[in-house]
Amino acid sequence: MKSKTTHNKPIIIAIDGLSSCGKSTLARDLAKALGYTYIDTGAMYRALTWYMLAHRLSPPMLIQSLPDIKLEFKTGQNGTNNILVNGIDITDEIRSKEVNEQVSQVSTLPEVRHFLVEQQRQMGIEKGIVMDGRDIGTVVFPEAEVKLFLTADSKVRAQRRHLENKQKGLPISYEEVLDNLLYRDRIDSTRAISPLKKAKDAIVLDTTQLTSKEQLLKALDIVESYISK
Ligand code: DC
């Protein structure tokens, strides 16, 4: 079997935090550095939201359709982490304004959370995984060996996301990006089921002043100090 890490014993690394504070970039970089699998759970909530919108379903209809929905991750050309719904690659579509506007509401549905959390736990069975989201260290893998909780100033988060959108040619203004971030932060942190909160044993990383390389080095230090304990 392919070794998932340079270390003998693979671990689970959970990365949670507010929207757009660098979780996905850090999780992807960390997984690459360690030879681990990277799972973006936000993409899974976005994919179900895309399905609901594409099939013009109401939330109760989405819940009824869950058994018919198959989500898969595949490595695309250029090493991208692509997501497929029933065989259709919707990696770009899940970042649309419409999905941004609906995804937090879809994420409050208990049946949706149950459906996705089960699949996320299965993905971590062999460990050697870096998973990012909102409830990874608290609900999906409360036993994860390393837990990081990312924060960053909201204006800096909006600037970063706005720049990313511009590079992808998405016409969303800075103000719209900031409003959407703050709206999602509020719903994600106050929902009844699995709200975003720091796990007691998570290490906080404020990324406001850190480049992605600096974030990776800090995270690698944390992982190394766990492994050498
Ligand atoms: O990480 P992201 O911004 O792509 O996530 C999109 C939405 O999905 C986010 O607003 C909240 C939800 N989400 C969640 O509720 N739980 C997760 N583990 C990951 C994402």
Boltz pocket constraint, residues with backbone or C-beta under 6 A from the ligand:
constraints:
  - pocket:
      binder: B
      contacts: [[A, 19], [A, 20], [A, 41], [A, 42], [A, 43], [A, 45], [A, 46], [A, 103], [A, 104], [A, 107], [A, 132], [A, 133], [A, 134], [A, 135], [A, 136], [A, 184], [A, 188], [A, 194]]
      max_distance: 6.0
